[in-house]
Amino acid sequence: MPFKLEESSGVLLLTNTSDEALPWVRVDCAPGGLCSSIAPGAMGPGESATVYAGKAKHSPTAALMVTWLRHGGDGPYIWRAVV
């Protein structure tokens, strides 16, 4: 997976760990309402997006669902990471 997820002080930091610029990225929280969804758009190599964890930090079922496209329109790809 081209992402790394780190948590610190109620903030989740999602980093693009690939060497590829991703033209479109969206991050949703499941189940809904536990944290804010974000759509950072494009993410270059090494770029990060911040998601405020909200209630997700205290939920055993919380997960981030990251959806992205690759250049050339490949995808969508989906990665689910347990918070």
JOCORRA-V471743 format. One record per pair of residues at least 4 apart in sequence whose ideal C-beta (glycine too) atoms are under 6 Angstrom apart, sorted by sequence separation. I is the first residue (numbers start at 1). GAP is how many residues later the second one is. D is the distance in whole Angstrom. If there is no record, write none. Layout:
i gap d
I GAP D
I GAP D
This chain:
i gap d
43 4 5
53 4 4
70 4 4
7 5 5
29 5 5
70 5 6
29 6 4
56 6 4
69 6 4
6 7 5
69 7 6
5 9 6
28 9 5
40 9 4
67 9 5
68 9 6
3 11 6
4 11 5
27 11 5
67 11 5
4 13 5
26 13 5
38 13 6
66 13 5
2 14 6
2 15 6
25 15 5
65 15 5
2 16 4
35 16 6
36 16 6
63 17 5
64 17 5
25 18 5
35 18 5
23 19 5
35 19 4
63 19 5
22 21 5
34 21 5
35 21 4
62 21 4
34 22 4
21 23 5
27 24 6
34 25 6
19 26 5
16 27 4
29 27 6
56 27 5
34 28 5
16 29 6
16 31 5
15 33 4
30 33 5
13 35 5
14 35 5
30 35 5
13 37 6
27 37 6
28 37 5
11 39 6
12 39 4
27 39 5
12 41 5
26 41 5
10 43 5
25 43 5
24 45 4
22 46 5
23 46 6
10 47 6
23 48 6
3 63 6
5 76 5
1 78 5
